[in-house]
């Protein structure tokens, strides 16, 4: 049976919310294995003095499957 853990992450991008989501997955994959899904909880953005979006931000849940310890092999 697989055990799936969920963590909350935040990430930003100067390109788009989709890029922020991709960057969140790429960064998390540096330390997590078996990432299964990302669920975007919130979108936000910052606006510069020219009234243009300068940063896209997301808050997301990442789910990943936990590794199970290898079963010990008993010698007969």
Phi and psi restraints in degrees (range 20) as a CNS / XPLOR table:
assign (resid 1 and name C) (resid 2 and name N)
       (resid 2 and name CA) (resid 2 and name C) 1.0 -89.0 20.0 2
assign (resid 2 and name N) (resid 2 and name CA)
       (resid 2 and name C) (resid 3 and name N) 1.0 143.2 20.0 2
assign (resid 2 and name C) (resid 3 and name N)
       (resid 3 and name CA) (resid 3 and name C) 1.0 -111.1 20.0 2
assign (resid 3 and name N) (resid 3 and name CA)
       (resid 3 and name C) (resid 4 and name N) 1.0 128.7 20.0 2
assign (resid 3 and name C) (resid 4 and name N)
       (resid 4 and name CA) (resid 4 and name C) 1.0 -112.6 20.0 2
assign (resid 4 and name N) (resid 4 and name CA)
       (resid 4 and name C) (resid 5 and name N) 1.0 131.5 20.0 2
assign (resid 4 and name C) (resid 5 and name N)
       (resid 5 and name CA) (resid 5 and name C) 1.0 -108.6 20.0 2
assign (resid 5 and name N) (resid 5 and name CA)
       (resid 5 and name C) (resid 6 and name N) 1.0 147.3 20.0 2
assign (resid 5 and name C) (resid 6 and name N)
       (resid 6 and name CA) (resid 6 and name C) 1.0 -121.2 20.0 2
assign (resid 6 and name N) (resid 6 and name CA)
       (resid 6 and name C) (resid 7 and name N) 1.0 131.3 20.0 2
assign (resid 6 and name C) (resid 7 and name N)
       (resid 7 and name CA) (resid 7 and name C) 1.0 -125.8 20.0 2
assign (resid 7 and name N) (resid 7 and name CA)
       (resid 7 and name C) (resid 8 and name N) 1.0 154.6 20.0 2
assign (resid 7 and name C) (resid 8 and name N)
       (resid 8 and name CA) (resid 8 and name C) 1.0 -99.6 20.0 2
assign (resid 8 and name N) (resid 8 and name CA)
       (resid 8 and name C) (resid 9 and name N) 1.0 134.0 20.0 2
assign (resid 8 and name C) (resid 9 and name N)
       (resid 9 and name CA) (resid 9 and name C) 1.0 -131.5 20.0 2
assign (resid 9 and name N) (resid 9 and name CA)
       (resid 9 and name C) (resid 10 and name N) 1.0 158.0 20.0 2
assign (resid 9 and name C) (resid 10 and name N)
       (resid 10 and name CA) (resid 10 and name C) 1.0 -128.0 20.0 2
assign (resid 10 and name N) (resid 10 and name CA)
       (resid 10 and name C) (resid 11 and name N) 1.0 143.5 20.0 2
assign (resid 10 and name C) (resid 11 and name N)
       (resid 11 and name CA) (resid 11 and name C) 1.0 -152.1 20.0 2
assign (resid 11 and name N) (resid 11 and name CA)
       (resid 11 and name C) (resid 12 and name N) 1.0 159.1 20.0 2
assign (resid 11 and name C) (resid 12 and name N)
       (resid 12 and name CA) (resid 12 and name C) 1.0 -137.8 20.0 2
assign (resid 12 and name N) (resid 12 and name CA)
       (resid 12 and name C) (resid 13 and name N) 1.0 161.9 20.0 2
assign (resid 12 and name C) (resid 13 and name N)
       (resid 13 and name CA) (resid 13 and name C) 1.0 -151.8 20.0 2
assign (resid 13 and name N) (resid 13 and name CA)
       (resid 13 and name C) (resid 14 and name N) 1.0 148.3 20.0 2
assign (resid 13 and name C) (resid 14 and name N)
       (resid 14 and name CA) (resid 14 and name C) 1.0 -86.2 20.0 2
assign (resid 14 and name N) (resid 14 and name CA)
       (resid 14 and name C) (resid 15 and name N) 1.0 -5.9 20.0 2
assign (resid 14 and name C) (resid 15 and name N)
       (resid 15 and name CA) (resid 15 and name C) 1.0 -94.8 20.0 2
assign (resid 15 and name N) (resid 15 and name CA)
       (resid 15 and name C) (resid 16 and name N) 1.0 -55.6 20.0 2
assign (resid 15 and name C) (resid 16 and name N)
       (resid 16 and name CA) (resid 16 and name C) 1.0 -169.4 20.0 2
assign (resid 16 and name N) (resid 16 and name CA)
       (resid 16 and name C) (resid 17 and name N) 1.0 168.7 20.0 2
assign (resid 16 and name C) (resid 17 and name N)
       (resid 17 and name CA) (resid 17 and name C) 1.0 -67.4 20.0 2
assign (resid 17 and name N) (resid 17 and name CA)
       (resid 17 and name C) (resid 18 and name N) 1.0 -36.1 20.0 2
assign (resid 17 and name C) (resid 18 and name N)
       (resid 18 and name CA) (resid 18 and name C) 1.0 -62.7 20.0 2
assign (resid 18 and name N) (resid 18 and name CA)
       (resid 18 and name C) (resid 19 and name N) 1.0 -40.5 20.0 2
assign (resid 18 and name C) (resid 19 and name N)
       (resid 19 and name CA) (resid 19 and name C) 1.0 -67.2 20.0 2
assign (resid 19 and name N) (resid 19 and name CA)
       (resid 19 and name C) (resid 20 and name N) 1.0 -37.3 20.0 2
assign (resid 19 and name C) (resid 20 and name N)
       (resid 20 and name CA) (resid 20 and name C) 1.0 -61.9 20.0 2
assign (resid 20 and name N) (resid 20 and name CA)
       (resid 20 and name C) (resid 21 and name N) 1.0 -40.8 20.0 2
assign (resid 20 and name C) (resid 21 and name N)
       (resid 21 and name CA) (resid 21 and name C) 1.0 -64.8 20.0 2
assign (resid 21 and name N) (resid 21 and name CA)
       (resid 21 and name C) (resid 22 and name N) 1.0 -44.0 20.0 2
assign (resid 21 and name C) (resid 22 and name N)
       (resid 22 and name CA) (resid 22 and name C) 1.0 -63.1 20.0 2
assign (resid 22 and name N) (resid 22 and name CA)
       (resid 22 and name C) (resid 23 and name N) 1.0 -41.0 20.0 2
assign (resid 22 and name C) (resid 23 and name N)
       (resid 23 and name CA) (resid 23 and name C) 1.0 -65.3 20.0 2
assign (resid 23 and name N) (resid 23 and name CA)
       (resid 23 and name C) (resid 24 and name N) 1.0 -36.2 20.0 2
assign (resid 23 and name C) (resid 24 and name N)
       (resid 24 and name CA) (resid 24 and name C) 1.0 -61.9 20.0 2
assign (resid 24 and name N) (resid 24 and name CA)
       (resid 24 and name C) (resid 25 and name N) 1.0 -44.6 20.0 2
assign (resid 24 and name C) (resid 25 and name N)
       (resid 25 and name CA) (resid 25 and name C) 1.0 -65.9 20.0 2
assign (resid 25 and name N) (resid 25 and name CA)
       (resid 25 and name C) (resid 26 and name N) 1.0 -44.6 20.0 2
assign (resid 25 and name C) (resid 26 and name N)
       (resid 26 and name CA) (resid 26 and name C) 1.0 -62.8 20.0 2
assign (resid 26 and name N) (resid 26 and name CA)
       (resid 26 and name C) (resid 27 and name N) 1.0 -43.4 20.0 2
assign (resid 26 and name C) (resid 27 and name N)
       (resid 27 and name CA) (resid 27 and name C) 1.0 -65.9 20.0 2
assign (resid 27 and name N) (resid 27 and name CA)
       (resid 27 and name C) (resid 28 and name N) 1.0 -44.8 20.0 2
assign (resid 27 and name C) (resid 28 and name N)
       (resid 28 and name CA) (resid 28 and name C) 1.0 -63.6 20.0 2
assign (resid 28 and name N) (resid 28 and name CA)
       (resid 28 and name C) (resid 29 and name N) 1.0 -34.2 20.0 2
assign (resid 28 and name C) (resid 29 and name N)
       (resid 29 and name CA) (resid 29 and name C) 1.0 -67.9 20.0 2
assign (resid 29 and name N) (resid 29 and name CA)
       (resid 29 and name C) (resid 30 and name N) 1.0 -12.4 20.0 2
assign (resid 29 and name C) (resid 30 and name N)
       (resid 30 and name CA) (resid 30 and name C) 1.0 -69.8 20.0 2
assign (resid 30 and name N) (resid 30 and name CA)
       (resid 30 and name C) (resid 31 and name N) 1.0 -25.8 20.0 2
assign (resid 30 and name C) (resid 31 and name N)
       (resid 31 and name CA) (resid 31 and name C) 1.0 -123.7 20.0 2
assign (resid 31 and name N) (resid 31 and name CA)
       (resid 31 and name C) (resid 32 and name N) 1.0 -12.9 20.0 2
assign (resid 31 and name C) (resid 32 and name N)
       (resid 32 and name CA) (resid 32 and name C) 1.0 -112.8 20.0 2
assign (resid 32 and name N) (resid 32 and name CA)
       (resid 32 and name C) (resid 33 and name N) 1.0 143.4 20.0 2
assign (resid 32 and name C) (resid 33 and name N)
       (resid 33 and name CA) (resid 33 and name C) 1.0 -109.0 20.0 2
assign (resid 33 and name N) (resid 33 and name CA)
       (resid 33 and name C) (resid 34 and name N) 1.0 158.8 20.0 2
assign (resid 33 and name C) (resid 34 and name N)
       (resid 34 and name CA) (resid 34 and name C) 1.0 62.7 20.0 2
assign (resid 34 and name N) (resid 34 and name CA)
       (resid 34 and name C) (resid 35 and name N) 1.0 41.2 20.0 2
assign (resid 34 and name C) (resid 35 and name N)
       (resid 35 and name CA) (resid 35 and name C) 1.0 -65.8 20.0 2
assign (resid 35 and name N) (resid 35 and name CA)
       (resid 35 and name C) (resid 36 and name N) 1.0 130.2 20.0 2
assign (resid 35 and name C) (resid 36 and name N)
       (resid 36 and name CA) (resid 36 and name C) 1.0 -106.9 20.0 2
assign (resid 36 and name N) (resid 36 and name CA)
       (resid 36 and name C) (resid 37 and name N) 1.0 -34.4 20.0 2
assign (resid 36 and name C) (resid 37 and name N)
       (resid 37 and name CA) (resid 37 and name C) 1.0 -161.8 20.0 2
assign (resid 37 and name N) (resid 37 and name CA)
       (resid 37 and name C) (resid 38 and name N) 1.0 162.6 20.0 2
assign (resid 37 and name C) (resid 38 and name N)
       (resid 38 and name CA) (resid 38 and name C) 1.0 -130.8 20.0 2
assign (resid 38 and name N) (resid 38 and name CA)
       (resid 38 and name C) (resid 39 and name N) 1.0 133.6 20.0 2
assign (resid 38 and name C) (resid 39 and name N)
       (resid 39 and name CA) (resid 39 and name C) 1.0 -119.7 20.0 2
assign (resid 39 and name N) (resid 39 and name CA)
       (resid 39 and name C) (resid 40 and name N) 1.0 116.6 20.0 2
assign (resid 39 and name C) (resid 40 and name N)
       (resid 40 and name CA) (resid 40 and name C) 1.0 -82.3 20.0 2
assign (resid 40 and name N) (resid 40 and name CA)
       (resid 40 and name C) (resid 41 and name N) 1.0 116.5 20.0 2
assign (resid 40 and name C) (resid 41 and name N)
       (resid 41 and name CA) (resid 41 and name C) 1.0 -87.6 20.0 2
assign (resid 41 and name N) (resid 41 and name CA)
       (resid 41 and name C) (resid 42 and name N) 1.0 -42.3 20.0 2
assign (resid 41 and name C) (resid 42 and name N)
       (resid 42 and name CA) (resid 42 and name C) 1.0 -141.4 20.0 2
assign (resid 42 and name N) (resid 42 and name CA)
       (resid 42 and name C) (resid 43 and name N) 1.0 146.9 20.0 2
assign (resid 42 and name C) (resid 43 and name N)
       (resid 43 and name CA) (resid 43 and name C) 1.0 -119.1 20.0 2
assign (resid 43 and name N) (resid 43 and name CA)
       (resid 43 and name C) (resid 44 and name N) 1.0 140.9 20.0 2
assign (resid 43 and name C) (resid 44 and name N)
       (resid 44 and name CA) (resid 44 and name C) 1.0 -152.1 20.0 2
assign (resid 44 and name N) (resid 44 and name CA)
       (resid 44 and name C) (resid 45 and name N) 1.0 169.8 20.0 2
assign (resid 44 and name C) (resid 45 and name N)
       (resid 45 and name CA) (resid 45 and name C) 1.0 -152.1 20.0 2
assign (resid 45 and name N) (resid 45 and name CA)
       (resid 45 and name C) (resid 46 and name N) 1.0 154.7 20.0 2
assign (resid 45 and name C) (resid 46 and name N)
       (resid 46 and name CA) (resid 46 and name C) 1.0 -106.4 20.0 2
assign (resid 46 and name N) (resid 46 and name CA)
       (resid 46 and name C) (resid 47 and name N) 1.0 148.9 20.0 2
assign (resid 46 and name C) (resid 47 and name N)
       (resid 47 and name CA) (resid 47 and name C) 1.0 -118.3 20.0 2
assign (resid 47 and name N) (resid 47 and name CA)
       (resid 47 and name C) (resid 48 and name N) 1.0 134.9 20.0 2
assign (resid 47 and name C) (resid 48 and name N)
       (resid 48 and name CA) (resid 48 and name C) 1.0 -87.0 20.0 2
assign (resid 48 and name N) (resid 48 and name CA)
       (resid 48 and name C) (resid 49 and name N) 1.0 -177.0 20.0 2
assign (resid 48 and name C) (resid 49 and name N)
       (resid 49 and name CA) (resid 49 and name C) 1.0 -69.1 20.0 2
assign (resid 49 and name N) (resid 49 and name CA)
       (resid 49 and name C) (resid 50 and name N) 1.0 -15.6 20.0 2
assign (resid 49 and name C) (resid 50 and name N)
       (resid 50 and name CA) (resid 50 and name C) 1.0 -92.2 20.0 2
assign (resid 50 and name N) (resid 50 and name CA)
       (resid 50 and name C) (resid 51 and name N) 1.0 13.9 20.0 2
assign (resid 50 and name C) (resid 51 and name N)
       (resid 51 and name CA) (resid 51 and name C) 1.0 60.1 20.0 2
assign (resid 51 and name N) (resid 51 and name CA)
       (resid 51 and name C) (resid 52 and name N) 1.0 34.4 20.0 2
assign (resid 51 and name C) (resid 52 and name N)
       (resid 52 and name CA) (resid 52 and name C) 1.0 -114.8 20.0 2
assign (resid 52 and name N) (resid 52 and name CA)
       (resid 52 and name C) (resid 53 and name N) 1.0 146.3 20.0 2
assign (resid 52 and name C) (resid 53 and name N)
       (resid 53 and name CA) (resid 53 and name C) 1.0 -68.6 20.0 2
assign (resid 53 and name N) (resid 53 and name CA)
       (resid 53 and name C) (resid 54 and name N) 1.0 126.7 20.0 2
assign (resid 53 and name C) (resid 54 and name N)
       (resid 54 and name CA) (resid 54 and name C) 1.0 -106.8 20.0 2
assign (resid 54 and name N) (resid 54 and name CA)
       (resid 54 and name C) (resid 55 and name N) 1.0 -20.2 20.0 2
assign (resid 54 and name C) (resid 55 and name N)
       (resid 55 and name CA) (resid 55 and name C) 1.0 -152.1 20.0 2
assign (resid 55 and name N) (resid 55 and name CA)
       (resid 55 and name C) (resid 56 and name N) 1.0 129.8 20.0 2
assign (resid 55 and name C) (resid 56 and name N)
       (resid 56 and name CA) (resid 56 and name C) 1.0 -99.6 20.0 2
assign (resid 56 and name N) (resid 56 and name CA)
       (resid 56 and name C) (resid 57 and name N) 1.0 131.4 20.0 2
assign (resid 56 and name C) (resid 57 and name N)
       (resid 57 and name CA) (resid 57 and name C) 1.0 -125.1 20.0 2
assign (resid 57 and name N) (resid 57 and name CA)
       (resid 57 and name C) (resid 58 and name N) 1.0 145.2 20.0 2
assign (resid 57 and name C) (resid 58 and name N)
       (resid 58 and name CA) (resid 58 and name C) 1.0 -131.8 20.0 2
assign (resid 58 and name N) (resid 58 and name CA)
       (resid 58 and name C) (resid 59 and name N) 1.0 152.2 20.0 2
assign (resid 58 and name C) (resid 59 and name N)
       (resid 59 and name CA) (resid 59 and name C) 1.0 -118.7 20.0 2
assign (resid 59 and name N) (resid 59 and name CA)
       (resid 59 and name C) (resid 60 and name N) 1.0 128.4 20.0 2
assign (resid 59 and name C) (resid 60 and name N)
       (resid 60 and name CA) (resid 60 and name C) 1.0 -141.8 20.0 2
assign (resid 60 and name N) (resid 60 and name CA)
       (resid 60 and name C) (resid 61 and name N) 1.0 157.2 20.0 2
assign (resid 60 and name C) (resid 61 and name N)
       (resid 61 and name CA) (resid 61 and name C) 1.0 -102.3 20.0 2
assign (resid 61 and name N) (resid 61 and name CA)
       (resid 61 and name C) (resid 62 and name N) 1.0 129.9 20.0 2
assign (resid 61 and name C) (resid 62 and name N)
       (resid 62 and name CA) (resid 62 and name C) 1.0 -108.2 20.0 2
assign (resid 62 and name N) (resid 62 and name CA)
       (resid 62 and name C) (resid 63 and name N) 1.0 134.0 20.0 2
assign (resid 62 and name C) (resid 63 and name N)
       (resid 63 and name CA) (resid 63 and name C) 1.0 -112.0 20.0 2
assign (resid 63 and name N) (resid 63 and name CA)
       (resid 63 and name C) (resid 64 and name N) 1.0 142.1 20.0 2
assign (resid 63 and name C) (resid 64 and name N)
       (resid 64 and name CA) (resid 64 and name C) 1.0 -146.8 20.0 2
assign (resid 64 and name N) (resid 64 and name CA)
       (resid 64 and name C) (resid 65 and name N) 1.0 149.7 20.0 2
assign (resid 64 and name C) (resid 65 and name N)
       (resid 65 and name CA) (resid 65 and name C) 1.0 -85.8 20.0 2
assign (resid 65 and name N) (resid 65 and name CA)
       (resid 65 and name C) (resid 66 and name N) 1.0 130.7 20.0 2
assign (resid 65 and name C) (resid 66 and name N)
       (resid 66 and name CA) (resid 66 and name C) 1.0 -76.2 20.0 2
assign (resid 66 and name N) (resid 66 and name CA)
       (resid 66 and name C) (resid 67 and name N) 1.0 143.4 20.0 2
assign (resid 66 and name C) (resid 67 and name N)
       (resid 67 and name CA) (resid 67 and name C) 1.0 -76.4 20.0 2
assign (resid 67 and name N) (resid 67 and name CA)
       (resid 67 and name C) (resid 68 and name N) 1.0 139.7 20.0 2
assign (resid 67 and name C) (resid 68 and name N)
       (resid 68 and name CA) (resid 68 and name C) 1.0 -94.3 20.0 2
assign (resid 68 and name N) (resid 68 and name CA)
       (resid 68 and name C) (resid 69 and name N) 1.0 143.2 20.0 2
assign (resid 68 and name C) (resid 69 and name N)
       (resid 69 and name CA) (resid 69 and name C) 1.0 -64.0 20.0 2
assign (resid 69 and name N) (resid 69 and name CA)
       (resid 69 and name C) (resid 70 and name N) 1.0 145.8 20.0 2
assign (resid 69 and name C) (resid 70 and name N)
       (resid 70 and name CA) (resid 70 and name C) 1.0 -65.9 20.0 2
assign (resid 70 and name N) (resid 70 and name CA)
       (resid 70 and name C) (resid 71 and name N) 1.0 137.6 20.0 2
assign (resid 70 and name C) (resid 71 and name N)
       (resid 71 and name CA) (resid 71 and name C) 1.0 -68.4 20.0 2
assign (resid 71 and name N) (resid 71 and name CA)
       (resid 71 and name C) (resid 72 and name N) 1.0 134.2 20.0 2
assign (resid 71 and name C) (resid 72 and name N)
       (resid 72 and name CA) (resid 72 and name C) 1.0 -69.5 20.0 2
assign (resid 72 and name N) (resid 72 and name CA)
       (resid 72 and name C) (resid 73 and name N) 1.0 139.6 20.0 2
assign (resid 72 and name C) (resid 73 and name N)
       (resid 73 and name CA) (resid 73 and name C) 1.0 -94.1 20.0 2
assign (resid 73 and name N) (resid 73 and name CA)
       (resid 73 and name C) (resid 74 and name N) 1.0 120.5 20.0 2
assign (resid 73 and name C) (resid 74 and name N)
       (resid 74 and name CA) (resid 74 and name C) 1.0 -91.1 20.0 2
assign (resid 74 and name N) (resid 74 and name CA)
       (resid 74 and name C) (resid 75 and name N) 1.0 139.7 20.0 2
assign (resid 74 and name C) (resid 75 and name N)
       (resid 75 and name CA) (resid 75 and name C) 1.0 -91.6 20.0 2
assign (resid 75 and name N) (resid 75 and name CA)
       (resid 75 and name C) (resid 76 and name N) 1.0 140.6 20.0 2
